């Protein structure tokens, strides 16, 4: 592994003590100094970061790379390449693969594949219930010992609240965080879009905001009862935000995230039946969109993730309600985030914290900051106009509503554990 010096970059480092213009010295995958003597380095690579921003490598709280079991849609190799092109150095892996990640062996398999690919790091969320069935609790202690950083049932419902209570009690006893994506199955009623004026106009089955907010209320109440660490995933509506704010006011230490695409569209986006806008939770009302933008600023929403879900073309080639939900979005996590900064929706330091130090804290990992002695996970970016063209998408999934959109921020280089894993050509 080559030693590296990064010179003259503007460090944006919300979770750390050092910021501003500094040189960074890297040896054996570790930051050994900032503006310190480089005599310990052996023939280092010199990276000129003048006119560039340096931030910690991004930590993405929700990705589907489809492997194992769904390699026809994507692989860990293809999607890791896409991840590092957007400065992502740590990904949080969802358990809804085939087979489901509900055993120590499945965790080790995923970790081994990532180790062999050797581009970005992985932190595995294991299944909260066996086979994600919502009924039988998974062996949480064994999963934790195998390396799982948390537990989730993804969007698979846990209909019996007693099962959810027992799961939270078990997870609390193991000091594990539950990553809970709130949606009441019965109220959702197999809908595919937000229940409102657009769903009525288009004749598409709708999902009311209450399907999410009622599930949020239940999860918050059970979290208070059991003392479990609770993270609410992919919040999308005003009512959920109000409930989380009330929980914070009462002293409940719950965290939550939002998918980056939820900050750009409302229900009007589906007017042309374009299945690239089919996501779950669905794009909601403009009032909800404005509430989300406010909540990422006032610390109600702790983190922003890509919720990356690559699909092959067949998955989106059907009537809207029959298509698979999800966007291939990891390549755009940082460019879209910087657009929020350009639009004065977020200041730069807050924006960076939502994808670095905050998600790292949620996962309880040593990442998301730039400091002496920390792993050299870094992203170097600069202002440069470019277009997101389908022919240049790195991910195997081309399912994106952002194709042909112009951006003003580009990732120049990504470093993971001291290794240069991406360099813009």
C-alpha positions as a Markdown table, in Angstrom:
| # | Residue | x | y | z |
|---|---|---|---|---|
| 1 | Unk | 0.0 | 0.0 | 0.0 |
| 2 | Unk | 1.4 | 3.3 | -1.1 |
| 3 | Unk | 1.9 | 6.2 | 1.3 |
| 4 | Unk | -0.1 | 9.3 | 0.4 |
| 5 | Unk | 0.1 | 13.1 | 1.0 |
| 6 | Unk | -3.0 | 15.1 | 0.1 |
| 7 | Unk | -2.0 | 18.8 | -0.2 |
| 8 | Unk | -3.8 | 22.1 | 0.1 |
| 9 | Unk | -7.4 | 20.8 | 0.3 |
| 10 | Unk | -10.3 | 22.5 | 2.2 |
| 11 | Unk | -11.2 | 19.9 | 4.9 |
| 12 | Unk | -14.9 | 19.8 | 5.8 |
| 13 | Unk | -15.1 | 17.7 | 8.9 |
| 14 | Unk | -18.2 | 18.1 | 11.0 |
| 15 | Unk | -17.4 | 15.2 | 13.4 |
| 16 | Unk | -13.7 | 16.1 | 13.9 |
| 17 | Unk | -11.6 | 18.8 | 15.4 |
| 18 | Unk | -9.6 | 19.8 | 12.2 |
| 19 | Unk | -11.1 | 21.8 | 9.4 |
| 20 | Unk | -10.0 | 24.3 | 6.8 |
| 21 | Unk | -6.9 | 24.2 | 4.5 |
| 22 | Unk | -4.5 | 21.5 | 5.6 |
| 23 | Unk | -2.2 | 18.7 | 4.3 |
| 24 | Unk | -3.1 | 15.1 | 5.2 |
| 25 | Unk | -0.5 | 12.4 | 5.6 |
| 26 | Unk | -1.5 | 8.7 | 5.2 |
| 27 | Unk | 0.6 | 5.6 | 5.9 |
| 28 | Unk | -0.6 | 1.9 | 6.1 |
| 29 | Unk | -4.2 | 3.0 | 5.6 |
| 30 | Unk | -4.2 | 5.4 | 8.6 |
| 31 | Unk | -4.1 | 9.2 | 8.8 |
| 32 | Unk | -0.8 | 9.6 | 10.7 |
| 33 | Unk | -0.7 | 13.4 | 10.7 |
| 34 | Unk | -2.3 | 16.7 | 9.5 |
| 35 | Unk | 0.2 | 19.4 | 8.7 |
| 36 | Unk | 2.9 | 17.3 | 10.3 |
| 37 | Unk | 6.4 | 16.2 | 9.3 |
| 38 | Unk | 6.2 | 13.6 | 6.5 |
| 39 | Unk | 9.6 | 12.0 | 7.1 |
| 40 | Unk | 7.9 | 8.8 | 8.1 |
| 41 | Unk | 6.5 | 8.4 | 4.6 |
| 42 | Unk | 8.2 | 6.3 | 2.0 |
| 43 | Unk | 8.0 | 7.7 | -1.6 |
| 44 | Unk | 4.5 | 8.9 | -1.1 |
| 45 | Unk | 1.9 | 9.6 | -3.8 |
| 46 | Unk | 1.3 | 13.4 | -3.9 |
| 47 | Unk | -2.3 | 14.4 | -4.5 |
| 48 | Unk | -2.8 | 18.1 | -5.2 |
| 49 | Unk | -6.2 | 19.0 | -3.7 |
| 50 | Unk | -6.0 | 22.8 | -4.4 |
| 51 | Unk | -9.5 | 24.2 | -5.2 |
| 52 | Unk | -11.0 | 20.9 | -3.8 |
| 53 | Unk | -13.0 | 20.0 | -0.8 |
| 54 | Unk | -11.9 | 17.0 | 1.3 |
| 55 | Unk | -14.5 | 15.3 | 3.5 |
| 56 | Unk | -14.7 | 12.0 | 5.3 |
| 57 | Unk | -15.7 | 9.0 | 3.1 |
| 58 | Unk | -19.4 | 8.8 | 3.0 |
| 59 | Unk | -21.3 | 6.2 | 5.1 |
| 60 | Unk | -24.5 | 5.1 | 3.3 |
| 61 | Unk | -27.1 | 3.6 | 5.7 |
| 62 | Unk | -29.1 | 1.6 | 3.0 |
| 63 | Unk | -27.9 | -0.2 | 0.0 |
| 64 | Unk | -29.0 | -3.2 | -2.0 |
| 65 | Unk | -26.2 | -4.6 | -4.1 |
| 66 | Unk | -28.4 | -7.7 | -4.9 |
| 67 | Unk | -25.7 | -10.3 | -4.2 |
| 68 | Unk | -26.0 | -13.1 | -3.2 |
| 69 | Unk | -28.9 | -14.5 | -5.1 |
| 70 | Unk | -29.9 | -11.7 | -7.5 |
| 71 | Unk | -26.8 | -11.2 | -9.6 |
| 72 | Unk | -28.9 | -10.8 | -12.7 |
| 73 | Unk | -29.7 | -7.3 | -11.4 |
| 74 | Unk | -26.4 | -6.3 | -9.9 |
| 75 | Unk | -23.3 | -7.6 | -8.0 |
| 76 | Unk | -21.2 | -6.4 | -5.1 |
| 77 | Unk | -18.4 | -5.6 | -7.6 |
| 78 | Unk | -20.5 | -3.4 | -10.0 |
| 79 | Unk | -22.2 | -1.5 | -7.2 |
| 80 | Unk | -19.1 | -1.0 | -5.1 |
| 81 | Unk | -17.5 | 0.6 | -8.2 |
| 82 | Unk | -20.6 | 2.9 | -8.3 |
| 83 | Unk | -20.4 | 3.6 | -4.6 |
| 84 | Unk | -16.8 | 4.8 | -4.6 |
| 85 | Unk | -17.4 | 7.0 | -7.6 |
| 86 | Unk | -19.7 | 9.0 | -5.3 |
| 87 | Unk | -17.2 | 9.1 | -2.4 |
| 88 | Unk | -19.0 | 6.3 | -0.4 |
| 89 | Unk | -16.5 | 4.2 | 1.6 |
| 90 | Unk | -18.8 | 2.4 | 3.9 |
| 91 | Unk | -22.1 | 0.8 | 3.0 |
| 92 | Unk | -24.8 | -0.6 | 5.3 |
| 93 | Unk | -26.0 | -3.8 | 3.7 |
| 94 | Unk | -29.7 | -4.8 | 3.8 |
| 95 | Unk | -30.5 | -8.4 | 4.6 |
| 96 | Unk | -33.2 | -9.0 | 1.9 |
| 97 | Unk | -30.9 | -11.0 | -0.3 |
| 98 | Unk | -31.5 | -14.6 | -1.5 |
| 99 | Unk | -31.1 | -16.3 | 0.9 |
| 100 | Unk | -31.9 | -13.8 | 3.6 |
| 101 | Unk | -29.0 | -12.7 | 5.9 |
| 102 | Unk | -30.3 | -14.3 | 9.1 |
| 103 | Unk | -27.4 | -16.6 | 10.0 |
| 104 | Unk | -23.7 | -15.9 | 10.9 |
| 105 | Unk | -22.7 | -17.8 | 7.8 |
| 106 | Unk | -24.6 | -15.4 | 5.5 |
| 107 | Unk | -22.9 | -12.4 | 7.3 |
| 108 | Unk | -19.5 | -13.9 | 6.7 |
| 109 | Unk | -20.3 | -14.7 | 3.1 |
| 110 | Unk | -21.2 | -11.0 | 2.4 |
| 111 | Unk | -18.1 | -9.8 | 4.2 |
| 112 | Unk | -15.8 | -12.1 | 2.3 |
| 113 | Unk | -17.2 | -11.0 | -1.0 |
| 114 | Unk | -16.6 | -7.3 | -0.1 |
| 115 | Unk | -13.1 | -8.2 | 1.1 |
| 116 | Unk | -12.3 | -9.8 | -2.2 |
| 117 | Unk | -13.7 | -6.9 | -4.2 |
| 118 | Unk | -11.6 | -4.5 | -1.9 |
| 119 | Unk | -13.2 | -1.2 | -2.9 |
| 120 | Unk | -15.5 | -0.1 | 0.0 |
| 121 | Unk | -16.3 | -1.4 | 3.4 |
| 122 | Unk | -19.4 | -3.2 | 4.5 |
| 123 | Unk | -21.5 | -3.2 | 7.7 |
| 124 | Unk | -24.2 | -5.8 | 7.6 |
| 125 | Unk | -27.7 | -5.4 | 9.0 |
| 126 | Unk | -29.1 | -8.9 | 9.8 |
| 127 | Unk | -32.7 | -9.9 | 9.6 |
| 128 | Unk | -34.7 | -9.1 | 12.7 |
| 129 | Unk | -36.9 | -12.2 | 12.1 |
| 130 | Unk | -36.0 | -15.5 | 10.5 |
| 131 | Unk | -36.3 | -15.3 | 6.7 |
| 132 | Unk | -37.9 | -11.8 | 7.3 |
| 133 | Unk | -41.1 | -13.6 | 8.0 |
| 134 | Unk | -42.2 | -11.2 | 10.8 |
| 135 | Unk | -42.9 | -14.0 | 13.3 |
| 136 | Unk | -39.8 | -15.9 | 14.4 |
| 137 | Unk | -37.1 | -14.0 | 16.1 |
| 138 | Unk | -33.6 | -14.3 | 14.6 |
| 139 | Unk | -30.6 | -15.5 | 16.8 |
| 140 | Unk | -29.5 | -12.0 | 17.6 |
| 141 | Unk | -26.6 | -12.9 | 19.9 |
| 142 | Unk | -25.1 | -15.1 | 17.2 |
| 143 | Unk | -25.6 | -12.5 | 14.6 |
| 144 | Unk | -24.0 | -9.8 | 16.7 |
| 145 | Unk | -21.0 | -12.1 | 17.4 |
| 146 | Unk | -20.7 | -12.7 | 13.6 |
| 147 | Unk | -20.4 | -8.9 | 13.0 |
| 148 | Unk | -24.0 | -7.6 | 12.4 |
| 149 | Unk | -24.2 | -3.9 | 13.4 |
| 150 | Unk | -28.0 | -3.9 | 13.7 |
| 151 | Unk | -31.2 | -5.7 | 12.8 |
| 152 | Unk | -34.0 | -4.9 | 10.4 |
| 153 | Unk | -37.0 | -6.4 | 8.8 |
| 154 | Unk | -36.7 | -4.0 | 5.8 |
| 155 | Unk | -40.3 | -3.4 | 4.5 |
| 156 | Unk | -41.5 | -6.9 | 5.5 |
| 157 | Unk | -44.2 | -6.3 | 8.1 |
| 158 | Unk | -44.3 | -7.5 | 11.7 |
| 159 | Unk | -48.0 | -7.6 | 12.1 |
| 160 | Unk | -48.2 | -8.8 | 15.7 |
| 161 | Unk | -47.0 | -6.0 | 18.0 |
| 162 | Unk | -46.2 | -8.5 | 20.6 |
| 163 | Unk | -43.6 | -10.0 | 18.3 |
| 164 | Unk | -42.2 | -6.5 | 17.7 |
| 165 | Unk | -42.1 | -5.9 | 21.5 |
| 166 | Unk | -40.2 | -9.2 | 22.1 |
| 167 | Unk | -37.8 | -8.4 | 19.3 |
| 168 | Unk | -37.1 | -5.0 | 20.8 |
| 169 | Unk | -36.6 | -6.6 | 24.2 |
| 170 | Unk | -34.2 | -9.2 | 22.8 |
| 171 | Unk | -32.3 | -6.6 | 20.8 |
| 172 | Unk | -32.1 | -4.3 | 23.9 |
| 173 | Unk | -30.6 | -7.1 | 25.9 |
| 174 | Unk | -27.9 | -7.5 | 23.2 |
| 175 | Unk | -27.3 | -3.7 | 22.9 |
| 176 | Unk | -28.2 | -3.9 | 19.2 |
| 177 | Unk | -30.0 | -1.1 | 17.2 |
| 178 | Unk | -33.2 | -2.0 | 15.4 |
| 179 | Unk | -33.5 | -0.3 | 12.0 |
| 180 | Unk | -37.2 | -0.1 | 11.5 |
| 181 | Unk | -38.9 | 0.9 | 8.3 |
| 182 | Unk | -42.4 | 2.0 | 9.4 |
| 183 | Unk | -45.3 | 0.9 | 7.3 |
| 184 | Unk | -48.6 | -0.6 | 8.4 |
| 185 | Unk | -49.4 | -3.4 | 5.9 |
| 186 | Unk | -53.1 | -3.2 | 6.2 |
| 187 | Unk | -53.3 | 0.6 | 5.7 |
| 188 | Unk | -50.8 | 0.4 | 2.8 |
| 189 | Unk | -53.2 | -2.1 | 1.2 |
| 190 | Unk | -50.8 | -3.0 | -1.6 |
| 191 | Unk | -50.7 | 0.6 | -2.8 |
| 192 | Unk | -47.9 | 1.9 | -5.0 |
| 193 | Unk | -48.1 | 5.7 | -4.7 |
| 194 | Unk | -49.1 | 8.4 | -2.2 |
| 195 | Unk | -52.8 | 8.4 | -1.5 |
| 196 | Unk | -53.9 | 11.9 | -2.6 |
| 197 | Unk | -55.1 | 14.0 | -5.5 |
| 198 | Unk | -52.6 | 12.4 | -8.0 |
| 199 | Unk | -53.4 | 8.8 | -7.1 |
| 200 | Unk | -57.1 | 9.6 | -7.5 |
| 201 | Unk | -56.5 | 11.3 | -10.9 |
| 202 | Unk | -54.4 | 8.4 | -12.2 |
| 203 | Unk | -56.5 | 5.6 | -10.8 |
| 204 | Unk | -53.5 | 4.1 | -8.9 |
| 205 | Unk | -53.8 | 2.4 | -5.5 |
| 206 | Unk | -52.6 | 4.8 | -2.8 |
| 207 | Unk | -50.8 | 4.5 | 0.5 |
| 208 | Unk | -51.9 | 7.1 | 3.0 |
| 209 | Unk | -49.4 | 8.9 | 5.2 |
| 210 | Unk | -51.1 | 7.3 | 8.2 |
| 211 | Unk | -49.7 | 3.9 | 7.1 |
| 212 | Unk | -46.3 | 5.3 | 8.0 |
| 213 | Unk | -47.1 | 7.6 | 10.9 |
| 214 | Unk | -49.1 | 5.0 | 12.8 |
| 215 | Unk | -46.2 | 2.5 | 12.5 |
| 216 | Unk | -43.9 | 5.3 | 13.7 |
| 217 | Unk | -46.1 | 5.9 | 16.8 |
| 218 | Unk | -46.2 | 2.2 | 17.6 |
| 219 | Unk | -42.4 | 1.8 | 17.2 |
| 220 | Unk | -41.7 | 4.9 | 19.4 |
| 221 | Unk | -44.0 | 3.6 | 22.1 |
| 222 | Unk | -42.4 | 0.2 | 22.1 |
| 223 | Unk | -38.9 | 1.7 | 22.1 |
| 224 | Unk | -39.8 | 3.7 | 25.2 |
| 225 | Unk | -41.2 | 0.5 | 26.8 |
| 226 | Unk | -38.3 | -1.7 | 26.0 |
| 227 | Unk | -35.3 | 0.7 | 26.0 |
| 228 | Unk | -34.1 | -0.5 | 22.6 |
| 229 | Unk | -32.0 | 1.7 | 20.4 |
| 230 | Unk | -34.3 | 2.6 | 17.6 |
| 231 | Unk | -33.5 | 4.0 | 14.2 |
| 232 | Unk | -36.4 | 4.9 | 11.9 |
| 233 | Unk | -35.6 | 4.3 | 8.2 |
| 234 | Unk | -36.8 | 6.3 | 5.2 |
| 235 | Unk | -39.2 | 8.8 | 6.8 |
| 236 | Unk | -41.4 | 10.5 | 4.2 |
| 237 | Unk | -44.2 | 12.5 | 5.8 |
| 238 | Unk | -45.1 | 15.4 | 8.0 |
| 239 | Unk | -46.9 | 13.4 | 10.6 |
| 240 | Unk | -43.9 | 11.1 | 11.2 |
| 241 | Unk | -41.7 | 14.1 | 11.6 |
| 242 | Unk | -44.0 | 15.6 | 14.2 |
| 243 | Unk | -44.0 | 12.3 | 16.2 |
| 244 | Unk | -40.2 | 12.1 | 16.1 |
| 245 | Unk | -39.9 | 15.7 | 17.3 |
| 246 | Unk | -42.3 | 15.0 | 20.2 |
| 247 | Unk | -40.2 | 11.9 | 21.1 |
| 248 | Unk | -37.0 | 14.0 | 21.1 |
| 249 | Unk | -38.7 | 16.6 | 23.3 |
| 250 | Unk | -39.6 | 13.9 | 25.8 |
| 251 | Unk | -36.0 | 12.6 | 25.9 |
| 252 | Unk | -36.3 | 9.5 | 23.7 |
| 253 | Unk | -33.0 | 9.1 | 21.9 |
| 254 | Unk | -34.4 | 7.9 | 18.5 |
| 255 | Unk | -32.7 | 8.6 | 15.2 |
| 256 | Unk | -34.0 | 8.5 | 11.7 |
| 257 | Unk | -33.0 | 9.0 | 8.1 |
| 258 | Unk | -34.5 | 10.0 | 4.7 |
| 259 | Unk | -33.6 | 8.8 | 1.2 |
| 260 | Unk | -31.9 | 11.4 | -0.9 |
| 261 | Unk | -34.5 | 11.3 | -3.7 |
| 262 | Unk | -37.3 | 12.1 | -1.2 |
| 263 | Unk | -35.8 | 15.6 | -1.0 |
| 264 | Unk | -36.3 | 16.3 | -4.7 |
| 265 | Unk | -39.8 | 15.0 | -5.7 |
| 266 | Unk | -43.4 | 15.1 | -4.5 |
| 267 | Unk | -46.4 | 13.1 | -5.8 |
| 268 | Unk | -46.6 | 15.3 | -9.0 |
| 269 | Unk | -43.6 | 13.4 | -10.3 |
| 270 | Unk | -45.7 | 10.3 | -11.2 |
| 271 | Unk | -48.1 | 12.2 | -13.5 |
| 272 | Unk | -46.6 | 10.5 | -16.6 |
| 273 | Unk | -46.7 | 7.0 | -15.1 |
| 274 | Unk | -42.9 | 6.9 | -15.4 |
| 275 | Unk | -41.9 | 3.8 | -13.3 |
| 276 | Unk | -38.5 | 5.3 | -12.5 |
| 277 | Unk | -40.5 | 7.4 | -9.9 |
| 278 | Unk | -41.9 | 4.3 | -8.3 |
| 279 | Unk | -40.3 | 4.2 | -4.9 |
| 280 | Unk | -41.2 | 3.0 | -1.4 |
| 281 | Unk | -42.2 | 4.9 | 0.6 |
| 282 | Unk | -43.8 | 6.8 | -2.2 |
| 283 | Unk | -43.2 | 10.5 | -3.0 |
| 284 | Unk | -45.8 | 12.3 | -1.0 |
| 285 | Unk | -47.4 | 15.8 | -1.0 |
| 286 | Unk | -45.6 | 19.0 | -1.5 |
| 287 | Unk | -46.4 | 19.8 | 2.1 |
| 288 | Unk | -44.5 | 16.6 | 3.1 |
| 289 | Unk | -41.6 | 17.5 | 0.9 |
| 290 | Unk | -41.2 | 20.9 | 2.5 |
| 291 | Unk | -41.4 | 19.3 | 6.0 |
| 292 | Unk | -38.6 | 16.9 | 5.1 |
| 293 | Unk | -36.4 | 19.7 | 3.9 |
| 294 | Unk | -37.0 | 21.6 | 7.1 |
| 295 | Unk | -36.4 | 18.5 | 9.3 |
| 296 | Unk | -33.0 | 17.8 | 7.8 |
| 297 | Unk | -31.9 | 21.3 | 8.9 |
| 298 | Unk | -33.3 | 21.2 | 12.4 |
| 299 | Unk | -31.7 | 17.9 | 13.4 |
| 300 | Unk | -35.0 | 16.0 | 13.5 |
| 301 | Unk | -33.7 | 13.8 | 10.6 |
| 302 | Unk | -30.2 | 12.5 | 11.6 |
| 303 | Unk | -29.0 | 11.1 | 8.3 |
| 304 | Unk | -29.5 | 11.0 | 4.6 |
| 305 | Unk | -28.9 | 7.7 | 2.6 |
| 306 | Unk | -29.1 | 6.7 | -1.0 |
| 307 | Unk | -31.5 | 3.8 | -0.5 |
| 308 | Unk | -29.7 | 2.4 | -3.6 |
| 309 | Unk | -31.8 | -0.2 | -5.4 |
| 310 | Unk | -30.6 | -1.2 | -8.8 |
| 311 | Unk | -33.0 | -3.1 | -11.1 |
| 312 | Unk | -32.7 | -4.6 | -14.5 |
| 313 | Unk | -34.8 | -3.2 | -17.3 |
| 314 | Unk | -37.5 | -5.8 | -17.0 |
| 315 | Unk | -38.3 | -4.8 | -13.5 |
| 316 | Unk | -39.4 | -1.4 | -14.7 |
| 317 | Unk | -41.0 | -2.4 | -18.0 |
| 318 | Unk | -44.6 | -3.0 | -16.8 |
| 319 | Unk | -47.7 | -1.0 | -15.8 |
| 320 | Unk | -46.7 | 1.4 | -13.0 |
| 321 | Unk | -48.3 | -0.6 | -10.2 |
| 322 | Unk | -46.7 | -3.8 | -11.3 |
| 323 | Unk | -43.1 | -2.5 | -11.5 |
| 324 | Unk | -40.5 | -2.9 | -8.8 |
| 325 | Unk | -40.0 | 0.1 | -6.6 |
| 326 | Unk | -36.6 | 1.7 | -6.1 |
| 327 | Unk | -33.9 | 3.9 | -7.7 |
| 328 | Unk | -30.3 | 3.2 | -8.6 |
| 329 | Unk | -29.0 | 6.2 | -6.7 |
| 330 | Unk | -25.7 | 5.6 | -5.0 |
| 331 | Unk | -23.7 | 7.4 | -7.7 |
| 332 | Unk | -25.7 | 10.6 | -7.1 |
| 333 | Unk | -25.7 | 10.6 | -3.3 |
| 334 | Unk | -23.0 | 13.3 | -3.0 |
| 335 | Unk | -23.9 | 15.3 | -6.1 |
| 336 | Unk | -27.6 | 15.5 | -5.0 |
| 337 | Unk | -26.5 | 16.4 | -1.5 |
| 338 | Unk | -24.4 | 19.3 | -2.8 |
| 339 | Unk | -27.3 | 20.5 | -4.9 |
| 340 | Unk | -29.2 | 20.9 | -1.6 |
| 341 | Unk | -26.3 | 23.1 | -0.4 |
| 342 | Unk | -26.3 | 25.1 | -3.7 |
| 343 | Unk | -30.0 | 25.8 | -3.1 |
| 344 | Unk | -29.4 | 26.9 | 0.5 |
| 345 | Unk | -31.5 | 24.1 | 1.8 |
| 346 | Unk | -28.5 | 22.9 | 3.9 |
| 347 | Unk | -25.2 | 24.5 | 4.8 |
| 348 | Unk | -22.1 | 22.6 | 3.7 |
| 349 | Unk | -21.1 | 21.3 | 7.1 |
| 350 | Unk | -24.6 | 20.1 | 8.1 |
| 351 | Unk | -24.9 | 18.4 | 4.7 |
| 352 | Unk | -21.6 | 16.5 | 5.1 |
| 353 | Unk | -22.5 | 15.5 | 8.6 |
| 354 | Unk | -25.7 | 13.8 | 7.4 |
| 355 | Unk | -23.7 | 11.3 | 5.3 |
| 356 | Unk | -20.5 | 10.9 | 7.4 |
| 357 | Unk | -20.3 | 11.4 | 11.1 |
| 358 | Unk | -24.0 | 11.1 | 11.8 |
| 359 | Unk | -24.6 | 7.7 | 10.1 |
| 360 | Unk | -21.3 | 6.5 | 11.5 |
| 361 | Unk | -22.5 | 7.3 | 15.0 |
| 362 | Unk | -25.8 | 5.5 | 14.4 |
| 363 | Unk | -23.9 | 2.4 | 13.4 |
| 364 | Unk | -21.4 | 2.8 | 16.2 |
| 365 | Unk | -18.4 | 2.5 | 14.0 |
| 366 | Unk | -15.0 | 4.3 | 13.8 |
| 367 | Unk | -15.6 | 6.2 | 10.6 |
| 368 | Unk | -17.0 | 9.5 | 9.3 |
| 369 | Unk | -14.3 | 11.8 | 10.6 |
| 370 | Unk | -10.9 | 13.0 | 9.6 |
| 371 | Unk | -8.4 | 12.8 | 12.5 |
| 372 | Unk | -5.0 | 11.6 | 13.3 |
| 373 | Unk | -5.1 | 7.8 | 13.9 |
| 374 | Unk | -8.4 | 7.3 | 12.1 |
| 375 | Unk | -8.8 | 5.1 | 9.0 |
| 376 | Unk | -7.9 | 7.0 | 5.8 |
| 377 | Unk | -11.4 | 7.1 | 4.3 |
| 378 | Unk | -11.7 | 10.3 | 2.3 |
| 379 | Unk | -13.5 | 11.9 | -0.5 |
| 380 | Unk | -12.1 | 14.7 | -2.7 |
| 381 | Unk | -14.6 | 16.7 | -4.6 |
| 382 | Unk | -14.7 | 19.9 | -6.6 |
| 383 | Unk | -17.0 | 22.2 | -8.4 |
| 384 | Unk | -17.4 | 21.1 | -12.0 |
| 385 | Unk | -20.4 | 20.9 | -14.3 |
| 386 | Unk | -21.3 | 17.5 | -15.7 |
| 387 | Unk | -24.4 | 15.6 | -16.9 |
| 388 | Unk | -25.6 | 12.2 | -15.6 |
| 389 | Unk | -25.9 | 10.3 | -18.8 |
| 390 | Unk | -27.3 | 6.7 | -19.0 |
| 391 | Unk | -24.3 | 5.5 | -21.1 |
| 392 | Unk | -21.9 | 6.5 | -18.3 |
| 393 | Unk | -23.8 | 5.0 | -15.3 |
| 394 | Unk | -21.4 | 2.7 | -13.5 |
| 395 | Unk | -24.1 | 0.8 | -11.6 |
| 396 | Unk | -25.7 | -2.2 | -13.3 |
| 397 | Unk | -29.1 | -0.5 | -12.5 |
| 398 | Unk | -30.0 | 2.2 | -14.9 |
| 399 | Unk | -33.4 | 2.9 | -13.2 |
| 400 | Unk | -33.1 | 6.6 | -12.3 |
| 401 | Unk | -35.3 | 9.6 | -12.7 |
| 402 | Unk | -32.2 | 11.8 | -12.7 |
| 403 | Unk | -30.9 | 10.7 | -16.1 |
| 404 | Unk | -29.7 | 13.7 | -18.2 |
| 405 | Unk | -29.8 | 16.0 | -15.1 |
| 406 | Unk | -26.9 | 18.5 | -14.8 |
| 407 | Unk | -24.8 | 18.7 | -11.7 |
| 408 | Unk | -22.2 | 21.1 | -10.4 |
| 409 | Unk | -20.2 | 18.9 | -8.1 |
| 410 | Unk | -18.0 | 16.0 | -9.1 |
| 411 | Unk | -16.0 | 13.5 | -7.1 |
| 412 | Unk | -12.3 | 13.6 | -8.1 |
| 413 | Unk | -10.9 | 10.8 | -5.9 |
| 414 | Unk | -12.0 | 8.4 | -3.3 |
| 415 | Unk | -9.6 | 6.8 | -0.7 |
| 416 | Unk | -10.7 | 3.8 | 1.4 |
| 417 | Unk | -8.4 | 2.5 | 4.1 |
| 418 | Unk | -5.5 | 4.4 | 2.5 |
| 419 | Unk | -6.1 | 2.9 | -0.9 |
| 420 | Unk | -7.0 | 5.1 | -3.9 |
| 421 | Unk | -10.1 | 3.2 | -5.0 |
| 422 | Unk | -11.6 | 5.8 | -7.4 |
| 423 | Unk | -10.1 | 8.5 | -9.6 |
| 424 | Unk | -12.1 | 10.5 | -12.1 |
| 425 | Unk | -10.9 | 10.2 | -15.7 |
